[in-house]
Amino acid sequence: MISTESVLESGDQPCIRLEPLNNTHLPGKATPTGGSRAVFVDSSPKVTANGVHDIEDRILRITGYYGYNPGYSSHRREDGSESHAETPGSESSGESRSYQTCTNTAMKVLGGLLMVLCVSSSWVGTTQVVKLTFQSFSCPFFISWFSSNWNILFFPIYYSGHVVTTREKQTPIQKFRECSKLFGEDGMTLKLFVKRTAPFSILWTLTNYLYLLALKKLTATDVSALYCCHKAFVFLLSWIVLKDRFMGVRIVAAIMAITGIVMMAYADGFHGDSFVGVALAVGSASTSALYKVLFKMFLGSANLGEVAHFLSTMGFFNLIFISCVPLILYFTKVEHWGSLSSLPWGYLCGLAGLWLVFNILVHVGVVLTYPILISIGTLLSVPGNAAVDVLKHEVIFSVVRLAATCIICLGFLLLLLPEEWDSVTLRFLATIADKKSEEHGEELTESSVHTRSRSRANGTVSIPLA
């Protein structure tokens, strides 16, 4: 083993001879001669303040280090130290930016998980309160109409949040006119009010009314599971009407949803209240899908303020134009109730409030967090309703119904896959394979280095002389 001092003090064995430069080569370059002697052009060795520069070069040359270039190691260290010394601020700013990004992502995910629980709880509460309301007040259309009227509060709630969270204050009229641009550059006119709001309001009312009718025939678990099929219907309509990208996995999910519907209808035979309830729930899912596709077609670029304005407008349309329907049903004895004081206002207001909270969470959650989490929250209402049905109502589910529910939920999860899920999965697997190959290469390099160091320590090192 050779120490630094032995190399410097070996004056009796001249292994390197320095000669003056007589040509025009650049300083610091090695010039081979006819003999086996290496001639360097520098008349005096370049030694740094601590004498490391020239010493390292001599040691590396003598020991025959692989890939040795004179002055490489020391210059590389000096350049690296200079580069690190030049950009301390950029490194700190980059670390702060990455930390801020990670913090924002973590907060968004945590907020999304909280939003999932809130969405699921509000939808389970809405469904269960409907079942309780039917025990004393069996008028589904009146309940649907009364709950839809609460959409009027959407824009006032949005404006309150806008005032709290922003510095630029606007009056309610100014904000309302700004959001009215959803109907066109001229704002909202009576013609546009009826033309744009009527189809969506009718679909909204049909969706809620059919959902409530299905709850009179089936359990809350079955209806919530069948309603999840609206995701498959949205895909099929978007593929046909909006010309969205075709995805084989979503076709499979749609087939699974249809299979679950058939199995649910077959559970008690294709007759009786069970079959009618399945048909009503599927009809509710279909009208919901049509509403969402039309909303995406005409109002797809709307922001949160415009959506709040539009839902409040639908509430006004429901109050003005659809109020005649409950009166017609009342006088025709289809839905009859006693005096207004005898109505279960506690259940009705609680139901309408929960329905409003659910709609607010869905529309606000899409903006504040990831849309997929909102869909998962809707899906989690199925096991939530199942837990309530089993523990409180002591419902016993058949094997066919459980299988149908699981198939529908699995299809719903497949529909949540992004459009580029296949390429993303392949890139992820390729990244894992590259990391494994790099780790394996590093292990081989380390083992070879240890083997070479042991052989040098145990063997005899010969120093070639000039």
C-alpha positions as CSV (number, residue, x, y, z in Angstrom):
1,M,0.0,0.0,0.0
2,I,1.4,3.4,-1.0
3,S,1.1,6.4,1.1
4,T,1.3,10.0,-0.1
5,E,4.5,10.7,1.7
6,S,6.3,7.7,0.1
7,V,5.5,9.0,-3.3
8,L,6.7,12.5,-2.6
9,E,10.0,11.4,-0.8
10,S,11.2,8.8,-3.3
11,G,14.0,10.9,-4.7
12,D,16.4,8.0,-5.2
13,Q,14.1,6.3,-7.7
14,P,13.2,8.8,-10.4
15,C,10.0,7.6,-11.9
16,I,8.9,11.0,-13.5
17,R,11.2,13.4,-15.3
18,L,10.0,16.9,-16.1
19,E,11.4,18.6,-19.2
20,P,10.9,22.2,-20.4
21,L,8.4,22.7,-23.2
22,N,9.9,23.6,-26.7
23,N,6.7,23.3,-28.8
24,T,3.5,25.1,-29.0
25,H,1.2,22.6,-27.3
26,L,-1.2,23.9,-24.8
27,P,0.0,23.9,-21.2
28,G,-1.1,20.9,-19.1
29,K,-1.2,18.4,-22.0
30,A,0.8,15.2,-22.1
31,T,3.1,14.7,-25.1
32,P,4.2,11.2,-25.9
33,T,7.8,10.7,-26.9
34,G,9.6,7.9,-28.7
35,G,10.5,6.1,-25.5
36,S,8.4,4.7,-22.8
37,R,8.8,7.8,-20.7
38,A,5.9,10.2,-20.2
39,V,6.9,13.8,-20.6
40,F,4.7,16.6,-19.1
41,V,5.0,20.1,-20.3
42,D,4.5,22.0,-17.1
43,S,7.9,23.1,-15.7
44,S,6.4,23.3,-12.2
45,P,3.6,21.1,-10.7
46,K,0.3,22.9,-10.0
47,V,-0.3,22.3,-6.4
48,T,-3.2,23.8,-4.6
49,A,-3.1,25.3,-1.2
50,N,-3.3,22.0,0.5
51,G,-1.2,20.1,-2.1
52,V,-4.0,17.8,-3.2
53,H,-4.2,18.7,-6.9
54,D,-0.8,17.3,-8.1
55,I,-0.7,14.6,-5.5
56,E,-4.0,13.0,-6.6
57,D,-3.0,13.1,-10.3
58,R,0.3,11.3,-9.5
59,I,-1.3,8.7,-7.4
60,L,-4.0,8.0,-10.0
61,R,-1.5,7.8,-12.8
62,I,0.8,5.5,-11.0
63,T,-1.9,3.1,-9.8
64,G,-3.3,3.0,-13.3
65,Y,-6.8,4.1,-12.3
66,Y,-9.4,3.3,-15.1
67,G,-10.3,6.3,-17.2
68,Y,-7.7,8.5,-15.6
69,N,-7.2,12.0,-17.1
70,P,-4.6,14.4,-15.5
71,G,-6.2,17.0,-13.3
72,Y,-9.7,15.5,-13.8
73,S,-10.6,14.6,-10.2
74,S,-9.4,17.8,-8.7
75,H,-10.9,20.0,-11.3
76,R,-14.1,18.2,-11.1
77,R,-14.2,18.8,-7.3
78,E,-13.3,22.4,-7.7
79,D,-16.0,22.9,-10.5
80,G,-18.6,21.2,-8.4
81,S,-17.8,23.2,-5.3
82,E,-18.0,26.4,-7.4
83,S,-21.3,25.4,-8.9
84,H,-22.7,24.6,-5.5
85,A,-21.4,27.8,-4.1
86,E,-22.9,29.8,-7.0
87,T,-26.5,28.6,-6.6
88,P,-27.5,28.3,-2.9
89,G,-30.5,30.5,-3.3
90,S,-31.8,28.6,-6.3
91,E,-31.6,25.3,-4.4
92,S,-33.4,26.7,-1.4
93,S,-36.1,28.2,-3.6
94,G,-36.5,25.0,-5.4
95,E,-36.8,23.1,-2.2
96,S,-39.4,25.6,-0.9
97,R,-41.4,25.3,-4.1
98,S,-41.4,21.5,-3.9
99,Y,-42.4,21.6,-0.3
100,Q,-45.2,24.0,-1.1
101,T,-46.4,21.8,-3.9
102,C,-46.4,18.7,-1.7
103,T,-48.2,20.6,1.0
104,N,-50.9,21.8,-1.4
105,T,-51.3,18.3,-2.8
106,A,-51.6,16.8,0.7
107,M,-54.1,19.4,1.8
108,K,-56.2,18.8,-1.4
109,V,-56.2,15.0,-0.8
110,L,-57.2,15.4,2.9
111,G,-59.9,17.9,1.9
112,G,-61.0,15.4,-0.8
113,L,-61.3,12.6,1.7
114,L,-63.3,14.8,4.1
115,M,-65.5,15.7,1.1
116,V,-66.0,12.0,0.3
117,L,-67.3,11.4,3.8
118,C,-69.6,14.4,3.7
119,V,-71.0,13.5,0.3
120,S,-71.6,9.9,1.3
121,S,-73.2,10.9,4.6
122,S,-75.5,13.5,3.1
123,W,-76.7,11.1,0.4
124,V,-77.3,8.3,2.9
125,G,-79.1,10.7,5.2
126,T,-81.3,12.0,2.3
127,T,-82.3,8.4,1.3
128,Q,-83.0,7.3,4.9
129,V,-85.0,10.5,5.7
130,V,-87.1,9.8,2.6
131,K,-88.0,6.4,3.9
132,L,-88.9,7.9,7.3
133,T,-91.0,10.6,5.7
134,F,-93.0,8.0,3.7
135,Q,-94.2,6.4,7.0
136,S,-96.4,9.5,7.7
137,F,-96.5,11.4,4.4
138,S,-96.6,9.4,1.1
139,C,-96.6,12.1,-1.5
140,P,-93.4,11.7,-3.6
141,F,-94.0,14.5,-6.1
142,F,-94.8,17.1,-3.4
143,I,-91.6,16.1,-1.6
144,S,-89.6,16.4,-4.9
145,W,-91.2,19.8,-5.7
146,F,-90.6,21.1,-2.2
147,S,-86.9,20.0,-2.1
148,S,-86.2,21.4,-5.6
149,N,-87.5,24.8,-4.4
150,W,-84.6,25.0,-2.0
151,N,-82.2,25.3,-5.0
152,I,-83.1,29.0,-4.9
153,L,-80.7,29.3,-1.9
154,F,-77.7,28.1,-4.1
155,F,-76.7,31.5,-5.3
156,P,-77.0,33.3,-2.0
157,I,-74.8,30.7,-0.3
158,Y,-72.3,31.0,-3.1
159,Y,-72.3,34.8,-2.8
160,S,-71.7,34.6,0.9
161,G,-68.7,32.3,0.4
162,H,-67.5,34.7,-2.3
163,V,-67.6,37.7,0.0
164,V,-65.7,35.8,2.8
165,T,-63.0,34.4,0.6
166,T,-62.2,37.3,-1.8
167,R,-60.9,40.8,-1.4
168,E,-62.7,42.3,-4.3
169,K,-66.2,42.9,-3.1
170,Q,-69.1,43.0,-5.5
171,T,-72.8,43.8,-4.8
172,P,-75.2,40.9,-5.2
173,I,-76.7,42.5,-8.3
174,Q,-73.2,43.0,-9.9
175,K,-72.3,39.4,-9.2
176,F,-75.6,38.1,-10.4
177,R,-75.2,40.0,-13.7
178,E,-71.7,38.7,-14.1
179,C,-72.9,35.1,-13.7
180,S,-75.8,35.8,-16.0
181,K,-73.4,35.8,-18.9
182,L,-73.9,32.0,-18.9
183,F,-77.1,32.7,-20.9
184,G,-75.3,34.9,-23.4
185,E,-73.6,38.3,-23.8
186,D,-76.9,40.1,-23.2
187,G,-77.5,38.3,-20.0
188,M,-80.7,36.5,-19.0
189,T,-83.9,37.4,-20.8
190,L,-87.3,35.8,-20.3
191,K,-87.0,33.9,-23.5
192,L,-83.6,32.5,-22.6
193,F,-84.8,31.8,-19.1
194,V,-87.5,29.5,-20.3
195,K,-85.5,28.1,-23.2
196,R,-82.4,27.1,-21.2
197,T,-84.0,26.4,-17.8
198,A,-87.1,24.4,-18.7
199,P,-85.5,21.2,-20.1
200,F,-83.0,21.0,-17.2
201,S,-85.7,21.7,-14.6
202,I,-88.0,19.0,-16.0
203,L,-85.2,16.4,-16.0
204,W,-84.2,17.4,-12.5
205,T,-87.8,16.9,-11.3
206,L,-88.2,13.6,-13.1
207,T,-84.9,12.3,-11.6
208,N,-86.0,13.1,-8.1
209,Y,-89.6,12.0,-8.5
210,L,-88.6,8.6,-10.0
211,Y,-86.0,8.1,-7.3
212,L,-88.6,8.7,-4.6
213,L,-91.1,6.3,-6.3
214,A,-88.4,3.6,-6.4
215,L,-87.8,4.1,-2.6
216,K,-91.5,3.2,-2.0
217,K,-90.9,-0.2,-3.8
218,L,-87.4,-1.2,-2.9
219,T,-84.9,-0.9,0.0
220,A,-82.6,2.1,0.2
221,T,-79.6,-0.1,-0.6
222,D,-81.1,-1.4,-3.8
223,V,-82.2,2.0,-5.1
224,S,-78.8,3.6,-4.3
225,A,-77.0,0.8,-6.1
226,L,-79.3,1.0,-9.1
227,Y,-78.8,4.8,-9.2
228,C,-75.1,4.2,-9.6
229,C,-75.8,2.9,-13.1
230,H,-76.2,6.5,-14.2
231,K,-72.4,6.6,-14.6
232,A,-72.6,3.9,-17.3
233,F,-75.5,5.7,-19.0
234,V,-73.5,9.0,-19.0
235,F,-70.6,7.2,-20.8
236,L,-72.9,5.7,-23.4
237,L,-74.7,9.0,-24.1
238,S,-71.4,10.9,-24.2
239,W,-70.0,8.4,-26.7
240,I,-73.0,8.6,-28.9
241,V,-74.0,12.3,-28.6
242,L,-70.7,14.1,-27.6
243,K,-68.5,11.8,-29.6
244,D,-66.3,11.1,-26.6
245,R,-63.4,8.7,-26.9
246,F,-64.3,5.0,-27.1
247,M,-62.9,2.9,-24.2
248,G,-63.2,-0.8,-24.1
249,V,-63.0,-1.0,-20.3
250,R,-66.0,1.4,-20.0
251,I,-68.0,-0.7,-22.4
252,V,-67.3,-3.6,-20.1
253,A,-68.4,-1.5,-17.1
254,A,-71.6,-0.6,-18.9
255,I,-72.3,-4.3,-19.6
256,M,-71.7,-5.0,-15.9
257,A,-74.2,-2.3,-14.9
258,I,-76.8,-3.8,-17.2
259,T,-76.1,-7.3,-15.8
260,G,-76.6,-6.0,-12.3
261,I,-79.9,-4.4,-13.3
262,V,-81.2,-7.7,-14.8
263,M,-80.0,-9.6,-11.7
264,M,-81.7,-7.1,-9.4
265,A,-85.0,-7.5,-11.3
266,Y,-84.7,-11.3,-11.3
267,A,-84.1,-11.5,-7.6
268,D,-87.9,-11.6,-6.8
269,G,-89.0,-12.6,-10.3
270,F,-90.0,-10.4,-13.1
271,H,-93.3,-9.3,-11.5
272,G,-94.6,-7.4,-8.6
273,D,-93.2,-4.3,-6.8
274,S,-89.6,-5.4,-7.1
275,F,-89.6,-5.3,-10.9
276,V,-91.5,-1.9,-10.9
277,G,-89.0,-0.5,-8.4
278,V,-86.1,-1.6,-10.5
279,A,-87.6,0.1,-13.5
280,L,-88.2,3.3,-11.6
281,A,-84.7,3.4,-10.3
282,V,-83.2,2.7,-13.7
283,G,-85.5,5.5,-15.1
284,S,-84.1,7.9,-12.4
285,A,-80.5,7.0,-13.4
286,S,-81.3,7.5,-17.1
287,T,-82.8,11.0,-16.6
288,S,-79.9,11.9,-14.4
289,A,-77.5,10.8,-17.1
290,L,-79.4,12.8,-19.8
291,Y,-79.3,15.9,-17.5
292,K,-75.5,15.6,-17.0
293,V,-74.8,15.1,-20.7
294,L,-77.0,18.1,-21.8
295,F,-75.3,20.2,-19.0
296,K,-71.9,19.2,-20.4
297,M,-73.0,20.0,-23.9
298,F,-74.5,23.5,-23.3
299,L,-72.9,24.6,-20.1
300,G,-69.7,22.6,-19.9
301,S,-67.4,25.6,-19.5
302,A,-69.4,27.2,-16.6
303,N,-67.6,28.1,-13.5
304,L,-68.8,27.7,-9.9
305,G,-70.6,31.1,-9.8
306,E,-72.4,30.4,-13.1
307,V,-73.4,26.9,-11.9
308,A,-74.8,28.4,-8.6
309,H,-76.7,31.0,-10.7
310,F,-78.1,28.3,-13.0
311,L,-79.3,26.1,-10.1
312,S,-80.9,29.0,-8.4
313,T,-82.6,29.9,-11.7
314,M,-83.9,26.3,-11.9
315,G,-85.3,26.7,-8.4
316,F,-87.2,29.8,-9.4
317,F,-88.5,28.0,-12.5
318,N,-89.6,25.1,-10.3
319,L,-91.4,27.4,-8.0
320,I,-93.2,29.4,-10.7
321,F,-94.1,26.9,-13.4
322,I,-94.1,23.5,-11.7
323,S,-96.1,24.5,-8.7
324,C,-99.3,23.7,-10.6
325,V,-98.5,20.0,-10.8
326,P,-98.8,19.3,-7.0
327,L,-102.1,21.2,-7.0
328,I,-103.4,19.1,-9.9
329,L,-102.3,15.9,-8.1
330,Y,-104.0,17.1,-4.9
331,F,-107.4,17.9,-6.5
332,T,-107.3,14.6,-8.5
333,K,-106.7,12.7,-5.3
334,V,-103.4,11.2,-6.6
335,E,-101.5,12.8,-3.8
336,H,-103.8,14.0,-1.1
337,W,-102.8,15.5,2.2
338,G,-104.7,17.2,5.0
339,S,-104.2,20.7,6.2
340,L,-100.8,22.4,6.0
341,S,-100.4,22.2,9.7
342,S,-100.6,18.4,9.6
343,L,-97.7,18.0,7.3
344,P,-94.4,16.6,8.7
345,W,-92.5,19.9,8.2
346,G,-89.6,18.6,10.3
347,Y,-88.9,15.7,8.0
348,L,-89.6,17.7,4.9
349,C,-87.2,20.5,5.9
350,G,-84.6,18.0,7.0
351,L,-84.9,16.1,3.7
352,A,-84.7,19.3,1.6
353,G,-81.7,20.6,3.6
354,L,-79.8,17.3,3.2
355,W,-80.6,17.3,-0.5
356,L,-79.3,20.9,-0.8
357,V,-76.2,20.1,1.1
358,F,-75.5,17.1,-1.1
359,N,-75.9,19.2,-4.3
360,I,-73.6,21.9,-2.9
361,L,-70.9,19.4,-1.9
362,V,-71.0,17.8,-5.3
363,H,-70.7,21.0,-7.3
364,V,-68.2,22.7,-4.9
365,G,-66.2,19.5,-4.4
366,V,-65.5,19.2,-8.1
367,V,-63.8,22.7,-8.0
368,L,-62.0,22.3,-4.7
369,T,-60.7,18.8,-4.9
370,Y,-60.6,15.9,-7.4
371,P,-63.9,14.9,-9.2
372,I,-63.1,11.2,-8.8
373,L,-63.4,11.6,-5.0
374,I,-66.9,13.0,-5.4
375,S,-67.9,10.0,-7.5
376,I,-66.4,7.7,-4.8
377,G,-68.5,9.5,-2.2
378,T,-71.6,8.7,-4.2
379,L,-70.6,5.0,-4.5
380,L,-69.9,4.7,-0.7
381,S,-73.6,5.6,-0.1
382,V,-74.4,2.0,-1.1
383,P,-72.6,0.3,1.8
384,G,-73.7,3.1,4.0
385,N,-77.4,2.5,3.2
386,A,-76.8,-1.3,3.6
387,A,-75.4,-0.8,7.1
388,V,-78.5,1.3,8.1
389,D,-80.9,-1.2,6.5
390,V,-79.3,-4.1,8.3
391,L,-78.8,-2.5,11.7
392,K,-82.0,-0.4,11.9
393,H,-84.6,-2.0,9.6
394,E,-83.2,-5.6,9.9
395,V,-83.3,-6.1,6.2
396,I,-82.1,-9.5,5.0
397,F,-80.4,-9.4,1.5
398,S,-80.6,-12.4,-0.8
399,V,-77.5,-13.7,-2.5
400,V,-78.7,-12.5,-5.9
401,R,-79.2,-9.0,-4.7
402,L,-75.8,-8.9,-3.1
403,A,-74.2,-10.2,-6.2
404,A,-76.0,-7.7,-8.4
405,T,-75.0,-4.8,-6.0
406,C,-71.4,-5.9,-6.1
407,I,-71.4,-6.1,-9.9
408,I,-72.9,-2.6,-10.3
409,C,-70.4,-1.1,-7.8
410,L,-67.5,-2.8,-9.6
411,G,-68.7,-1.4,-13.0
412,F,-69.0,2.0,-11.4
413,L,-65.3,1.8,-10.2
414,L,-64.2,0.8,-13.7
415,L,-65.9,3.9,-15.1
416,L,-63.8,6.0,-12.9
417,L,-60.6,5.0,-14.7
418,P,-59.1,7.9,-16.6
419,E,-58.9,7.9,-20.4
420,E,-55.1,7.4,-20.4
421,W,-55.1,4.7,-17.7
422,D,-53.5,2.1,-20.0
423,S,-50.6,4.3,-21.0
424,V,-50.1,5.6,-17.5
425,T,-50.0,2.0,-16.2
426,L,-47.5,1.0,-18.8
427,R,-45.3,4.0,-17.9
428,F,-45.5,3.2,-14.2
429,L,-44.5,-0.4,-14.7
430,A,-41.6,0.7,-17.0
431,T,-40.4,3.1,-14.3
432,I,-40.4,0.4,-11.7
433,A,-38.5,-1.9,-14.0
434,D,-35.9,0.8,-14.7
435,K,-35.4,1.5,-11.0
436,K,-34.9,-2.2,-10.3
437,S,-32.3,-2.5,-13.1
438,E,-30.5,0.6,-11.8
439,E,-30.4,-0.8,-8.3
440,H,-29.1,-4.1,-9.6
441,G,-26.4,-2.3,-11.6
442,E,-25.4,-0.3,-8.5
443,E,-25.1,-3.5,-6.5
444,L,-22.9,-5.1,-9.2
445,T,-20.7,-2.0,-9.3
446,E,-20.3,-1.9,-5.5
447,S,-19.5,-5.6,-5.4
448,S,-16.8,-5.2,-8.1
449,V,-15.3,-2.3,-6.3
450,H,-15.1,-4.2,-3.1
451,T,-13.6,-7.2,-4.9
452,R,-10.9,-5.0,-6.6
453,S,-10.1,-3.3,-3.3
454,R,-9.6,-6.7,-1.5
455,S,-7.4,-8.0,-4.3
456,R,-5.2,-4.8,-4.1
457,A,-5.0,-5.1,-0.3
458,N,-4.0,-8.8,-0.4
459,G,-1.8,-8.7,-3.5
460,T,1.4,-7.0,-4.6
461,V,1.2,-3.7,-6.4
462,S,4.0,-3.0,-8.9
463,I,4.9,0.6,-9.7
464,P,6.2,0.9,-13.2
465,L,9.2,3.3,-13.5
466,A,9.8,5.7,-16.2
